[in-house]
Amino acid sequence: MVFYVISYDIPCDKRRLKVAKLLEGYGQRVQWSVFECCLRPDQFQQLQKRLRRLYCSGEDSIRFYPLHGQLLEKVEIWGGPLLQSPPQSVIV
C-alpha cells in the first residue's frame, strides 16, 4: 500500500461534489479539497480511472502526492484528524 495525499481545485460545484464523494470512498478528508488515502496499486489505478471521467482538462487540477516510509514518518499534524497510516500487515 502507498499513502497518497490527493488535492484538487475544481471550479464547477457539481463536478467538485462528485470528486469529493468519490474520494470519500477511498480515504479520509483532511481539508475541504485534500484527502489522505492508503491505496494498493490496483485501487490507485481504479481511482485515477474514475477521476479521469470527472476531470475537465483546462479547468480542473487534481494532484497526487505519494508518501513513502521515512517521509511519512516526518509528517507533522497541527489539529485536524490524525494520519491514517497503511497497515503493517494484512490478514487474509
N, CA, C and O atoms as a DFTB+ gen file, in Angstrom:
368 C
 N C O
     1  1       0.836      -1.190       0.000
     2  2       0.000       0.000       0.000
     3  2       0.869       1.238       0.000
     4  3       1.961       1.253       0.570
     5  1       0.372       2.267      -0.643
     6  2       1.067       3.548      -0.687
     7  2       0.130       4.600      -0.093
     8  3      -1.076       4.588      -0.343
     9  1       0.692       5.490       0.680
    10  2      -0.063       6.589       1.270
    11  2      -0.025       7.764       0.304
    12  3       1.054       8.210      -0.086
    13  1      -1.190       8.268      -0.084
    14  2      -1.288       9.398      -1.008
    15  2      -1.985      10.573      -0.350
    16  3      -2.958      10.402       0.384
    17  1      -1.483      11.760      -0.619
    18  2      -2.213      12.984      -0.347
    19  2      -2.744      13.423      -1.708
    20  3      -1.977      13.610      -2.653
    21  1      -4.057      13.584      -1.797
    22  2      -4.696      13.948      -3.061
    23  2      -5.411      15.283      -2.855
    24  3      -6.243      15.422      -1.958
    25  1      -5.079      16.247      -3.685
    26  2      -5.715      17.563      -3.585
    27  2      -6.332      17.922      -4.932
    28  3      -5.925      17.417      -5.978
    29  1      -7.310      18.794      -4.877
    30  2      -7.960      19.198      -6.123
    31  2      -8.436      20.632      -6.034
    32  3      -8.707      21.151      -4.951
    33  1      -8.532      21.258      -7.188
    34  2      -9.103      22.589      -7.340
    35  2     -10.039      22.494      -8.536
    36  3      -9.592      22.423      -9.681
    37  1     -11.329      22.492      -8.267
    38  2     -12.340      22.298      -9.306
    39  2     -13.376      23.410      -9.181
    40  3     -14.100      23.456      -8.187
    41  1     -13.466      24.306     -10.164
    42  2     -14.369      25.451     -10.059
    43  2     -15.862      25.107     -10.161
    44  3     -16.696      25.838      -9.627
    45  1     -16.199      24.033     -10.824
    46  2     -17.601      23.657     -11.022
    47  2     -18.134      22.939      -9.776
    48  3     -17.627      21.880      -9.404
    49  1     -19.154      23.513      -9.135
    50  2     -19.699      22.933      -7.907
    51  2     -20.148      21.487      -8.088
    52  3     -19.853      20.634      -7.251
    53  1     -20.851      21.215      -9.165
    54  2     -21.390      19.867      -9.401
    55  2     -20.265      18.841      -9.545
    56  3     -20.317      17.764      -8.951
    57  1     -19.248      19.185     -10.339
    58  2     -18.116      18.274     -10.560
    59  2     -17.293      18.117      -9.282
    60  3     -16.833      17.022      -8.959
    61  1     -17.112      19.231      -8.556
    62  2     -16.340      19.193      -7.312
    63  2     -17.014      18.273      -6.292
    64  3     -16.331      17.516      -5.602
    65  1     -18.325      18.327      -6.189
    66  2     -19.056      17.466      -5.266
    67  2     -18.905      15.998      -5.653
    68  3     -18.750      15.140      -4.784
    69  1     -18.949      15.705      -6.950
    70  2     -18.777      14.320      -7.415
    71  2     -17.385      13.799      -7.081
    72  3     -17.233      12.652      -6.660
    73  1     -16.370      14.641      -7.267
    74  2     -14.990      14.236      -6.953
    75  2     -14.849      13.992      -5.452
    76  3     -14.237      13.005      -5.043
    77  1     -15.404      14.873      -4.633
    78  2     -15.320      14.709      -3.179
    79  2     -16.009      13.416      -2.745
    80  3     -15.463      12.668      -1.934
    81  1     -17.191      13.151      -3.271
    82  2     -17.917      11.917      -2.921
    83  2     -17.111      10.684      -3.327
    84  3     -17.046       9.708      -2.580
    85  1     -16.504      10.731      -4.502
    86  2     -15.689       9.608      -4.959
    87  2     -14.509       9.386      -4.019
    88  3     -14.248       8.255      -3.607
    89  1     -13.794      10.458      -3.677
    90  2     -12.626      10.335      -2.808
    91  2     -12.992       9.884      -1.397
    92  3     -12.191       9.223      -0.735
    93  1     -14.185      10.230      -0.931
    94  2     -14.620       9.781       0.395
    95  2     -14.678       8.254       0.472
    96  3     -14.547       7.682       1.555
    97  1     -14.871       7.599      -0.661
    98  2     -14.892       6.150      -0.698
    99  2     -13.503       5.520      -0.681
   100  3     -13.370       4.303      -0.553
   101  1     -12.476       6.347      -0.810
   102  2     -11.112       5.829      -0.871
   103  2     -10.235       6.267       0.300
   104  3      -9.199       5.655       0.559
   105  1     -10.638       7.308       1.000
   106  2      -9.777       7.796       2.068
   107  2     -10.490       8.763       2.991
   108  3     -11.718       8.796       3.071
   109  1      -9.685       9.548       3.682
   110  2     -10.169      10.462       4.713
   111  2      -9.973      11.908       4.261
   112  3      -8.887      12.293       3.827
   113  1     -11.031      12.695       4.368
   114  2     -10.920      14.124       4.053
   115  2     -10.233      14.819       5.226
   116  3     -10.626      14.644       6.379
   117  1      -9.197      15.614       4.916
   118  2      -8.475      16.338       5.962
   119  2      -8.564      17.856       5.793
   120  3      -8.273      18.601       6.729
   121  1      -8.956      18.305       4.634
   122  2      -9.225      19.709       4.331
   123  2     -10.375      19.712       3.330
   124  3     -10.793      18.649       2.869
   125  1     -10.891      20.888       2.987
   126  2     -12.008      20.937       2.044
   127  2     -11.693      20.221       0.739
   128  3     -12.551      19.524       0.198
   129  1     -10.502      20.378       0.235
   130  2     -10.165      19.759      -1.047
   131  2      -8.892      18.917      -0.965
   132  3      -8.128      18.832      -1.927
   133  1      -8.676      18.298       0.196
   134  2      -7.493      17.455       0.406
   135  2      -7.915      16.154       1.095
   136  3      -8.609      16.165       2.112
   137  1      -7.479      15.042       0.516
   138  2      -7.763      13.726       1.075
   139  2      -6.465      12.973       1.304
   140  3      -5.478      13.190       0.601
   141  1      -6.473      12.080       2.299
   142  2      -5.374      11.158       2.537
   143  2      -5.915       9.755       2.308
   144  3      -6.953       9.381       2.854
   145  1      -5.202       8.982       1.494
   146  2      -5.677       7.651       1.115
   147  2      -4.524       6.647       1.152
   148  3      -3.434       6.930       0.655
   149  1      -4.766       5.480       1.739
   150  2      -3.825       4.360       1.685
   151  2      -4.360       3.403       0.625
   152  3      -5.417       2.798       0.801
   153  1      -3.630       3.272      -0.467
   154  2      -4.152       2.529      -1.608
   155  2      -3.158       1.489      -2.128
   156  3      -1.950       1.720      -2.186
   157  1      -3.713       0.343      -2.500
   158  2      -2.934      -0.643      -3.243
   159  2      -2.798      -0.124      -4.679
   160  3      -3.584       0.725      -5.098
   161  1      -1.820      -0.618      -5.434
   162  2      -1.660      -0.152      -6.819
   163  2      -2.938      -0.294      -7.655
   164  3      -3.260       0.600      -8.438
   165  1      -3.664      -1.396      -7.500
   166  2      -4.890      -1.579      -8.282
   167  2      -5.970      -0.583      -7.864
   168  3      -6.738      -0.117      -8.706
   169  1      -6.037      -0.252      -6.578
   170  2      -7.006       0.735      -6.108
   171  2      -6.661       2.117      -6.654
   172  3      -7.546       2.870      -7.060
   173  1      -5.359       2.447      -6.661
   174  2      -4.925       3.745      -7.178
   175  2      -5.270       3.878      -8.660
   176  3      -5.751       4.926      -9.093
   177  1      -5.031       2.836      -9.427
   178  2      -5.368       2.862     -10.853
   179  2      -6.869       3.011     -11.057
   180  3      -7.312       3.761     -11.927
   181  1      -7.650       2.297     -10.254
   182  2      -9.105       2.384     -10.357
   183  2      -9.581       3.804     -10.015
   184  3     -10.438       4.358     -10.702
   185  1      -9.020       4.384      -8.953
   186  2      -9.387       5.738      -8.563
   187  2      -9.048       6.727      -9.671
   188  3      -9.871       7.576     -10.015
   189  1      -7.857       6.627     -10.229
   190  2      -7.473       7.540     -11.300
   191  2      -8.392       7.384     -12.511
   192  3      -8.761       8.378     -13.137
   193  1      -8.757       6.175     -12.839
   194  2      -9.661       5.934     -13.962
   195  2     -11.016       6.598     -13.715
   196  3     -11.582       7.226     -14.610
   197  1     -11.525       6.452     -12.499
   198  2     -12.818       7.048     -12.167
   199  2     -12.741       8.578     -12.130
   200  3     -13.669       9.262     -12.562
   201  1     -11.634       9.105     -11.615
   202  2     -11.459      10.557     -11.582
   203  2     -11.319      11.140     -12.983
   204  3     -11.797      12.241     -13.253
   205  1     -10.660      10.395     -13.875
   206  2     -10.472      10.865     -15.248
   207  2     -11.809      11.154     -15.930
   208  3     -11.912      12.072     -16.744
   209  1     -12.834      10.366     -15.592
   210  2     -14.167      10.569     -16.175
   211  2     -14.805      11.884     -15.711
   212  3     -15.629      12.461     -16.421
   213  1     -14.421      12.353     -14.522
   214  2     -14.989      13.582     -13.961
   215  2     -14.149      14.814     -14.282
   216  3     -14.656      15.936     -14.301
   217  1     -12.876      14.597     -14.532
   218  2     -11.896      15.665     -14.726
   219  2     -12.154      16.443     -16.015
   220  3     -12.408      15.860     -17.069
   221  1     -12.083      17.775     -15.910
   222  2     -12.232      18.640     -17.088
   223  2     -10.902      19.349     -17.330
   224  3     -10.524      20.264     -16.598
   225  1     -10.206      18.907     -18.368
   226  2      -8.907      19.477     -18.713
   227  2      -9.067      20.966     -19.021
   228  3     -10.025      21.365     -19.683
   229  1      -8.145      21.770     -18.549
   230  2      -8.210      23.199     -18.787
   231  2      -8.931      23.958     -17.685
   232  3      -8.752      25.167     -17.544
   233  1      -9.742      23.259     -16.903
   234  2     -10.464      23.900     -15.804
   235  2     -10.041      23.354     -14.445
   236  3      -9.915      24.110     -13.482
   237  1      -9.825      22.055     -14.365
   238  2      -9.601      21.389     -13.086
   239  2      -8.125      21.086     -12.855
   240  3      -7.326      21.003     -13.787
   241  1      -7.800      20.925     -11.582
   242  2      -6.466      20.487     -11.183
   243  2      -6.632      19.416     -10.106
   244  3      -7.301      19.641      -9.097
   245  1      -6.024      18.263     -10.321
   246  2      -6.002      17.197      -9.328
   247  2      -4.551      16.765      -9.183
   248  3      -3.868      16.515     -10.177
   249  1      -4.081      16.677      -7.938
   250  2      -2.686      16.328      -7.677
   251  2      -2.612      15.118      -6.755
   252  3      -3.396      14.984      -5.816
   253  1      -1.658      14.245      -7.040
   254  2      -1.448      13.021      -6.276
   255  2      -0.024      13.046      -5.721
   256  3       0.942      13.067      -6.484
   257  1       0.103      13.045      -4.409
   258  2       1.408      13.069      -3.765
   259  2       1.623      11.755      -3.013
   260  3       1.029      11.564      -1.952
   261  1       2.448      10.850      -3.524
   262  2       2.736       9.612      -2.789
   263  2       3.765       9.883      -1.692
   264  3       4.757      10.577      -1.916
   265  1       3.519       9.330      -0.510
   266  2       4.462       9.456       0.602
   267  2       4.872       8.060       1.038
   268  3       4.023       7.212       1.311
   269  1       6.168       7.828       1.100
   270  2       6.689       6.506       1.455
   271  2       7.487       6.578       2.747
   272  3       8.053       7.618       3.083
   273  1       7.527       5.478       3.459
   274  2       8.384       5.231       4.606
   275  2       8.800       6.419       5.434
   276  3       7.999       6.962       6.194
   277  1      10.059       6.834       5.294
   278  2      10.617       7.879       6.139
   279  2       9.922       9.221       5.935
   280  3       9.798       9.996       6.883
   281  1       9.471       9.508       4.728
   282  2       8.750      10.764       4.511
   283  2       7.448      10.773       5.294
   284  3       7.076      11.789       5.882
   285  1       6.770       9.660       5.300
   286  2       5.507       9.539       6.030
   287  2       5.722       9.740       7.524
   288  3       4.886      10.339       8.201
   289  1       6.844       9.238       8.037
   290  2       7.168       9.380       9.461
   291  2       7.452      10.833       9.841
   292  3       7.348      11.187      11.015
   293  1       7.806      11.677       8.877
   294  2       8.161      13.065       9.156
   295  2       6.977      14.029       9.047
   296  3       7.142      15.230       9.262
   297  1       5.803      13.525       8.721
   298  2       4.621      14.377       8.603
   299  2       4.266      14.944       9.972
   300  3       4.156      14.203      10.948
   301  1       4.087      16.252      10.037
   302  2       3.650      16.920      11.263
   303  2       2.190      17.308      11.101
   304  3       1.784      17.779      10.038
   305  1       1.400      17.113      12.148
   306  2      -0.014      17.462      12.099
   307  2      -0.308      18.412      13.256
   308  3      -0.022      18.111      14.415
   309  1      -0.875      19.544      12.927
   310  2      -1.306      20.515      13.922
   311  2      -2.816      20.649      13.789
   312  3      -3.295      21.400      12.939
   313  1      -3.558      19.947      14.597
   314  2      -5.020      19.986      14.535
   315  2      -5.542      19.084      13.435
   316  3      -4.778      18.584      12.610
   317  1      -6.832      18.884      13.432
   318  2      -7.460      18.050      12.413
   319  2      -7.302      16.570      12.709
   320  3      -6.747      16.199      13.743
   321  1      -7.784      15.725      11.815
   322  2      -7.724      14.282      12.041
   323  2      -6.292      13.754      12.010
   324  3      -5.433      14.298      11.316
   325  1      -6.052      12.701      12.763
   326  2      -4.731      12.066      12.782
   327  2      -4.462      11.349      11.467
   328  3      -5.385      10.978      10.741
   329  1      -3.203      11.167      11.180
   330  2      -2.762      10.472       9.983
   331  2      -3.164       9.009      10.047
   332  3      -2.920       8.342      11.053
   333  1      -3.773       8.508       8.995
   334  2      -4.113       7.094       8.921
   335  2      -3.032       6.405       8.108
   336  3      -3.030       6.470       6.879
   337  1      -2.116       5.749       8.798
   338  2      -1.006       5.115       8.095
   339  2      -1.417       3.748       7.565
   340  3      -2.354       3.137       8.078
   341  1      -0.717       3.266       6.539
   342  2      -1.018       1.945       5.985
   343  2      -0.829       0.870       7.042
   344  3       0.050       0.988       7.895
   345  1      -1.642      -0.171       6.995
   346  2      -1.463      -1.264       7.955
   347  2      -0.105      -1.931       7.763
   348  3       0.394      -2.041       6.643
   349  1       0.487      -2.377       8.876
   350  2       1.803      -3.022       8.818
   351  2       1.729      -4.422       8.255
   352  3       2.703      -4.908       7.680
   353  1       0.583      -5.086       8.410
   354  2       0.429      -6.417       7.871
   355  2      -1.022      -6.619       7.438
   356  3      -1.925      -5.902       7.871
   357  1      -1.216      -7.592       6.589
   358  2      -2.541      -7.877       6.081
   359  2      -2.903      -9.303       6.453
   360  3      -2.116     -10.222       6.223
   361  1      -4.074      -9.498       7.021
   362  2      -4.550     -10.838       7.373
   363  2      -5.582     -11.248       6.347
   364  3      -6.548     -10.524       6.107
   365  1      -5.386     -12.396       5.744
   366  2      -6.311     -12.881       4.710
   367  2      -7.080     -14.065       5.253
   368  3      -7.917     -14.632       4.550
